[in-house]
Amino acid sequence: MKKQFALIAIALSTLAAGTAAQADEETYVPPTHSTLSRAVVQADLAAWRAAGLADEGRGEQTPDFYSTAYRNKLAAYQGQAQQAQASTLSRAQVQADLAAWRAAGLADAWRGNQTPDVYSAEYRGKLDAYRQTLAQQQANRSVAAK
């Protein structure tokens, strides 16, 4: 009798776990597609390789992110990547973008050492608000340019 009860308990817990996993799959929203061009992505990858970061993730261990050598490689990569992706936005546009980011609450979401749950409804709501503000700003710039 105890064996049957144990088997029934295991079966029910497995069923519950499967139902929870299915619910997670149904609410999963894949990340949006990047707006970066192929050329920009290739230039970024070339800068990453040139800085020596491609070799850092090889093998069984993760890189020592706190070592001076790794930080020097990262700084070299960031310098090269920044040159490859020169911005066409004005200072005012960047400041307006940052203000929209903060107004939507995304700055608070990324504060601290923990990465926010980017698939949560709360985060997606903040991201949608940010995107709507950007769309309004773009529309305003288009009207002003005419």
C-alpha positions in Angstrom: 0.0 0.0 0.0 2.8 2.4 0.9 4.5 1.6 -2.5 1.3 2.4 -4.4 0.9 5.7 -2.5 4.5 6.6 -3.2 4.0 5.9 -6.9 0.8 7.9 -7.1 2.5 10.8 -5.3 5.5 10.7 -7.8 3.1 10.5 -10.8 1.1 13.5 -9.5 4.2 15.6 -8.9 5.5 14.7 -12.4 2.1 15.7 -13.9 2.1 19.0 -12.0 5.6 19.8 -13.1 4.7 19.0 -16.7 1.6 21.3 -16.5 3.8 24.1 -15.0 6.3 23.7 -17.8 3.6 23.7 -20.4 2.2 26.9 -18.9 5.6 28.5 -19.1 5.9 27.5 -22.7 2.6 29.1 -23.5 3.6 32.4 -21.9 7.1 32.5 -23.4 7.6 35.4 -25.7 10.8 35.2 -27.7 13.2 38.2 -27.7 12.6 40.7 -30.4 14.8 40.7 -33.5 17.8 43.0 -33.6 17.8 46.1 -35.7 21.6 45.8 -36.3 22.7 45.3 -39.8 24.8 42.3 -40.8 27.8 44.6 -41.4 27.6 46.0 -37.9 27.4 42.5 -36.4 30.3 41.3 -38.4 32.4 44.3 -37.4 31.5 43.7 -33.8 32.5 40.1 -34.0 35.8 41.0 -35.7 36.6 43.5 -32.9 35.8 40.8 -30.3 38.1 38.3 -32.0 40.9 41.0 -32.5 40.8 41.8 -28.8 41.4 38.2 -28.0 38.1 37.6 -26.3 37.3 34.6 -28.5 39.9 32.6 -26.8 38.8 33.5 -23.3 35.7 31.3 -23.3 37.3 28.1 -24.6 37.8 25.1 -22.4 36.2 23.9 -19.3 36.5 27.1 -17.2 35.0 30.5 -17.6 37.3 33.4 -18.0 38.6 35.2 -15.0 36.5 38.3 -15.4 38.4 40.2 -12.7 41.9 39.6 -14.1 43.8 42.6 -15.5 44.5 40.7 -18.7 40.8 40.1 -19.3 39.9 43.7 -18.5 42.5 44.9 -20.9 41.1 42.7 -23.6 37.6 43.9 -22.8 38.7 47.6 -23.0 40.4 47.0 -26.3 37.2 45.3 -27.7 35.0 48.1 -26.4 37.2 50.7 -28.1 37.2 48.9 -31.4 33.5 48.1 -31.3 32.7 51.7 -30.5 34.6 52.9 -33.5 32.8 50.3 -35.7 29.4 51.5 -34.5 29.6 55.3 -34.7 26.2 56.7 -33.7 24.2 58.9 -36.0 22.0 60.2 -33.2 22.4 63.8 -31.9 23.2 64.4 -28.2 19.6 65.6 -27.7 18.2 62.4 -29.2 20.4 60.2 -26.9 19.3 62.3 -23.9 15.6 61.9 -24.9 16.2 58.1 -25.3 17.7 57.9 -21.8 14.8 59.9 -20.4 12.3 57.5 -22.0 14.3 54.6 -20.6 14.2 56.0 -17.1 10.5 57.1 -17.3 9.5 53.6 -18.3 11.2 52.2 -15.2 13.8 50.2 -17.1 16.7 51.9 -15.3 15.4 50.7 -12.0 14.9 47.2 -13.4 18.6 46.9 -14.4 19.9 48.4 -11.1 21.9 46.1 -8.9 23.7 42.9 -9.5 20.8 40.8 -10.7 19.6 40.6 -14.3 15.9 41.3 -14.4 13.5 38.7 -15.6 13.1 40.0 -19.1 10.3 37.6 -19.9 8.1 38.7 -17.0 4.9 40.7 -17.7 6.1 43.6 -15.6 9.4 44.0 -17.5 7.6 43.6 -20.9 5.2 46.3 -19.9 8.0 48.6 -19.1 9.7 47.8 -22.4 6.5 48.4 -24.3 6.1 51.8 -22.6 9.7 52.6 -23.5 9.2 51.6 -27.2 5.9 53.6 -27.4 7.7 56.7 -26.1 10.5 56.2 -28.7 7.9 55.8 -31.5 6.3 59.1 -30.3 9.6 60.8 -30.3 10.4 59.5 -33.8 7.0 60.7 -35.1 7.6 64.1 -33.5 11.0 64.4 -35.2 9.4 63.4 -38.6 6.7 66.0 -38.2 9.3 68.7 -37.2 11.5 67.8 -40.1 8.7 68.5 -42.6 
